[in-house]
Amino acid sequence: MPQECPGVSCREKCRRPDGYDSRDFLEELLKEPVPLFAYPNGKLGRNYLPKHVEMARELGFTAAVSTNWGVSLAGCDLYQLPRFTPWDGSKGRFAMRCWGSLRRPNGAAA
């Protein structure tokens, strides 16, 4: 079950208090489209569910990123793009993290 604020629906959490969608607010502020969505905390099954993926599609986002570890390859679900954190202190550790990510394409489990 995703971790959510008690008594607050996903759609309500994604809205500003004045009723505008966060994306609408950002687009107005930036004066350009905001086509991508990032799932808060982003772990499938823990922070978001398939119904949230469908909501991102229905809201017209082009793609969405999760924090499921891996790299995106051709054929990957554009609404559940995996990623990894490249915050290493050395080039060697960064290279190892990249290599490890390539071993888990499309956010596959270890």
Number of C-alpha atoms within 10 A of each C-alpha: 9 12 11 13 9 6 7 9 10 13 10 12 13 13 15 13 10 6 9 11 16 15 19 14 14 13 14 12 9 10 9 9 12 16 13 15 20 15 19 12 13 19 17 18 11 12 17 20 15 12 9 16 19 11 14 19 16 9 11 11 17 13 17 20 19 23 20 19 22 26 20 20 14 8 7 14 16 18 23 24 21 26 18 16 12 11 9 12 8 8 9 10 13 15 13 12 18 16 12 16 22 16 15 16 18 22 24 13 10 9
